[in-house]
Amino acid sequence: MPHELSIQGVFLPPFLIALLLASVATMLTARVLNRLRLGRYFALPRLVFLSFIGIYLVLIGTFMVRI
């Protein structure tokens, strides 16, 4: 069973930490894709953004935070 993470006395669920890390990783990925002009090949960029959040959430939750 995952335990809460304590940051200066404030307890945070591990899912929230994984979601924040996944959002940051997705923003960095989107920035790199836009800089390389690869974002124009996606028909629905918002759906791709949400998909990257889901992919990073599973990876971070599985290997780093242990959800």
N, CA and C atoms as an extended XYZ file, in Angstrom:
201
Properties=species:S:1:pos:R:3:atomname:S:1:resname:S:1:resid:I:1 pbc="F F F"
N         0.833       -1.171        0.000 N   MET     1
C         0.000        0.000        0.000 CA  MET     1
C         0.884        1.244        0.000 C   MET     1
N         0.678        2.161       -0.922 N   PRO     2
C         1.500        3.367       -0.944 CA  PRO     2
C         1.164        4.281        0.240 C   PRO     2
N         2.171        4.944        0.729 N   HIS     3
C         1.992        5.864        1.838 CA  HIS     3
C         2.043        7.290        1.322 C   HIS     3
N         1.501        8.175        2.135 N   GLU     4
C         1.540        9.583        1.753 CA  GLU     4
C         2.951       10.114        1.897 C   GLU     4
N         3.265       11.101        1.082 N   LEU     5
C         4.566       11.763        1.166 CA  LEU     5
C         4.413       13.009        2.022 C   LEU     5
N         5.319       13.206        2.946 N   SER     6
C         5.260       14.351        3.835 CA  SER     6
C         6.271       15.396        3.384 C   SER     6
N         5.776       16.576        3.053 N   ILE     7
C         6.637       17.691        2.681 CA  ILE     7
C         6.371       18.806        3.677 C   ILE     7
N         7.281       18.977        4.626 N   GLN     8
C         7.190       19.959        5.707 CA  GLN     8
C         5.873       19.842        6.463 C   GLN     8
N         5.486       18.632        6.769 N   GLY     9
C         4.294       18.397        7.568 CA  GLY     9
C         2.996       18.325        6.785 C   GLY     9
N         3.047       18.546        5.485 N   VAL    10
C         1.855       18.464        4.648 CA  VAL    10
C         1.890       17.115        3.930 C   VAL    10
N         0.858       16.308        4.142 N   PHE    11
C         0.806       14.986        3.537 CA  PHE    11
C         0.191       15.073        2.144 C   PHE    11
N         0.894       14.518        1.167 N   LEU    12
C         0.438       14.524       -0.216 CA  LEU    12
C         0.315       13.089       -0.709 C   LEU    12
N        -0.772       12.792       -1.436 N   PRO    13
C        -0.899       11.442       -1.987 CA  PRO    13
C         0.112       11.235       -3.111 C   PRO    13
N         0.602       10.012       -3.282 N   PRO    14
C         1.596        9.765       -4.323 CA  PRO    14
C         1.068       10.011       -5.732 C   PRO    14
N        -0.237        9.848       -5.934 N   PHE    15
C        -0.811       10.103       -7.259 CA  PHE    15
C        -0.667       11.573       -7.635 C   PHE    15
N        -0.825       12.474       -6.664 N   LEU    16
C        -0.696       13.905       -6.936 CA  LEU    16
C         0.730       14.256       -7.336 C   LEU    16
N         1.696       13.681       -6.650 N   ILE    17
C         3.096       13.927       -6.985 CA  ILE    17
C         3.393       13.400       -8.392 C   ILE    17
N         2.914       12.208       -8.700 N   ALA    18
C         3.136       11.632      -10.033 CA  ALA    18
C         2.459       12.479      -11.105 C   ALA    18
N         1.272       12.998      -10.816 N   LEU    19
C         0.559       13.830      -11.782 CA  LEU    19
C         1.293       15.140      -12.037 C   LEU    19
N         1.835       15.745      -11.005 N   LEU    20
C         2.592       16.986      -11.183 CA  LEU    20
C         3.866       16.752      -11.996 C   LEU    20
N         4.573       15.666      -11.692 N   LEU    21
C         5.779       15.343      -12.455 CA  LEU    21
C         5.446       15.015      -13.906 C   LEU    21
N         4.341       14.312      -14.135 N   ALA    22
C         3.923       13.986      -15.500 CA  ALA    22
C         3.542       15.248      -16.275 C   ALA    22
N         2.912       16.202      -15.613 N   SER    23
C         2.548       17.450      -16.282 CA  SER    23
C         3.784       18.244      -16.691 C   SER    23
N         4.766       18.299      -15.807 N   VAL    24
C         6.004       19.013      -16.125 CA  VAL    24
C         6.733       18.320      -17.280 C   VAL    24
N         6.810       16.990      -17.230 N   ALA    25
C         7.476       16.252      -18.308 CA  ALA    25
C         6.749       16.443      -19.634 C   ALA    25
N         5.426       16.504      -19.607 N   THR    26
C         4.653       16.702      -20.830 CA  THR    26
C         4.862       18.097      -21.390 C   THR    26
N         4.932       19.095      -20.511 N   MET    27
C         5.185       20.454      -20.995 CA  MET    27
C         6.561       20.558      -21.652 C   MET    27
N         7.555       19.905      -21.068 N   LEU    28
C         8.885       19.906      -21.675 CA  LEU    28
C         8.883       19.172      -23.016 C   LEU    28
N         8.163       18.050      -23.085 N   THR    29
C         8.065       17.310      -24.341 CA  THR    29
C         7.365       18.135      -25.416 C   THR    29
N         6.292       18.814      -25.042 N   ALA    30
C         5.569       19.657      -26.004 CA  ALA    30
C         6.446       20.798      -26.496 C   ALA    30
N         7.239       21.364      -25.590 N   ARG    31
C         8.134       22.452      -25.995 CA  ARG    31
C         9.192       21.957      -26.987 C   ARG    31
N         9.745       20.775      -26.729 N   VAL    32
C        10.749       20.208      -27.644 CA  VAL    32
C        10.121       19.888      -28.995 C   VAL    32
N         8.918       19.295      -28.977 N   LEU    33
C         8.248       18.974      -30.238 CA  LEU    33
C         7.924       20.234      -31.037 C   LEU    33
N         7.515       21.302      -30.358 N   ASN    34
C         7.221       22.555      -31.060 CA  ASN    34
C         8.491       23.205      -31.580 C   ASN    34
N         9.579       23.108      -30.826 N   ARG    35
C        10.841       23.698      -31.271 CA  ARG    35
C        11.376       22.978      -32.514 C   ARG    35
N        11.184       21.665      -32.557 N   LEU    36
C        11.622       20.884      -33.718 CA  LEU    36
C        10.580       20.878      -34.834 C   LEU    36
N         9.489       21.595      -34.627 N   ARG    37
C         8.390       21.726      -35.593 CA  ARG    37
C         7.758       20.383      -35.939 C   ARG    37
N         7.720       19.484      -34.965 N   LEU    38
C         7.071       18.193      -35.162 CA  LEU    38
C         5.610       18.222      -34.709 C   LEU    38
N         5.234       19.244      -33.968 N   GLY    39
C         3.862       19.360      -33.494 CA  GLY    39
C         2.846       19.591      -34.599 C   GLY    39
N         3.301       20.062      -35.712 N   ARG    40
C         2.367       20.340      -36.813 CA  ARG    40
C         1.848       19.069      -37.481 C   ARG    40
N         2.472       17.923      -37.186 N   TYR    41
C         2.041       16.668      -37.785 CA  TYR    41
C         0.912       15.991      -36.999 C   TYR    41
N         0.539       16.540      -35.867 N   PHE    42
C        -0.542       15.976      -35.062 CA  PHE    42
C        -1.861       16.640      -35.444 C   PHE    42
N        -2.879       15.814      -35.665 N   ALA    43
C        -4.184       16.348      -36.046 CA  ALA    43
C        -4.884       16.998      -34.846 C   ALA    43
N        -4.742       16.390      -33.669 N   LEU    44
C        -5.378       16.905      -32.457 CA  LEU    44
C        -4.315       17.092      -31.365 C   LEU    44
N        -3.663       18.255      -31.331 N   PRO    45
C        -2.570       18.455      -30.376 CA  PRO    45
C        -2.997       18.338      -28.915 C   PRO    45
N        -4.211       18.755      -28.590 N   ARG    46
C        -4.671       18.654      -27.197 CA  ARG    46
C        -4.813       17.197      -26.764 C   ARG    46
N        -5.276       16.366      -27.664 N   LEU    47
C        -5.404       14.945      -27.354 CA  LEU    47
C        -4.024       14.292      -27.204 C   LEU    47
N        -3.075       14.717      -28.006 N   VAL    48
C        -1.705       14.221      -27.883 CA  VAL    48
C        -1.111       14.659      -26.551 C   VAL    48
N        -1.398       15.892      -26.126 N   PHE    49
C        -0.927       16.403      -24.842 CA  PHE    49
C        -1.481       15.560      -23.693 C   PHE    49
N        -2.777       15.266      -23.734 N   LEU    50
C        -3.389       14.428      -22.696 CA  LEU    50
C        -2.845       13.002      -22.739 C   LEU    50
N        -2.567       12.518      -23.926 N   SER    51
C        -1.997       11.175      -24.050 CA  SER    51
C        -0.597       11.108      -23.448 C   SER    51
N         0.202       12.151      -23.681 N   PHE    52
C         1.529       12.185      -23.076 CA  PHE    52
C         1.446       12.247      -21.554 C   PHE    52
N         0.476       12.993      -21.028 N   ILE    53
C         0.294       13.032      -19.571 CA  ILE    53
C        -0.022       11.634      -19.061 C   ILE    53
N        -0.890       10.915      -19.749 N   GLY    54
C        -1.233        9.553      -19.332 CA  GLY    54
C        -0.046        8.614      -19.395 C   GLY    54
N         0.741        8.714      -20.456 N   ILE    55
C         1.912        7.850      -20.606 CA  ILE    55
C         2.939        8.146      -19.517 C   ILE    55
N         3.234        9.432      -19.312 N   TYR    56
C         4.205        9.797      -18.278 CA  TYR    56
C         3.676        9.458      -16.879 C   TYR    56
N         2.380        9.583      -16.660 N   LEU    57
C         1.801        9.260      -15.354 CA  LEU    57
C         1.991        7.783      -15.031 C   LEU    57
N         1.767        6.934      -16.004 N   VAL    58
C         1.959        5.492      -15.781 CA  VAL    58
C         3.426        5.187      -15.533 C   VAL    58
N         4.316        5.765      -16.333 N   LEU    59
C         5.748        5.498      -16.169 CA  LEU    59
C         6.282        6.022      -14.835 C   LEU    59
N         5.931        7.239      -14.485 N   ILE    60
C         6.401        7.816      -13.225 CA  ILE    60
C         5.772        7.098      -12.043 C   ILE    60
N         4.498        6.789      -12.137 N   GLY    61
C         3.829        6.083      -11.050 CA  GLY    61
C         4.353        4.677      -10.842 C   GLY    61
N         4.774        4.035      -11.910 N   THR    62
C         5.277        2.673      -11.805 CA  THR    62
C         6.717        2.615      -11.321 C   THR    62
N         7.567        3.458      -11.869 N   PHE    63
C         8.992        3.331      -11.609 CA  PHE    63
C         9.551        4.302      -10.570 C   PHE    63
N         8.899        5.423      -10.321 N   MET    64
C         9.475        6.395       -9.402 CA  MET    64
C         8.704        6.519       -8.089 C   MET    64
N         7.402        6.729       -8.177 N   VAL    65
C         6.622        7.005       -6.987 CA  VAL    65
C         6.032        5.726       -6.393 C   VAL    65
N         5.910        4.698       -7.181 N   ARG    66
C         5.338        3.412       -6.752 CA  ARG    66
C         3.894        3.573       -6.266 C   ARG    66
N         3.039        3.987       -7.196 N   ILE    67
C         1.614        4.121       -6.880 CA  ILE    67
C         1.019        2.746       -6.687 C   ILE    67
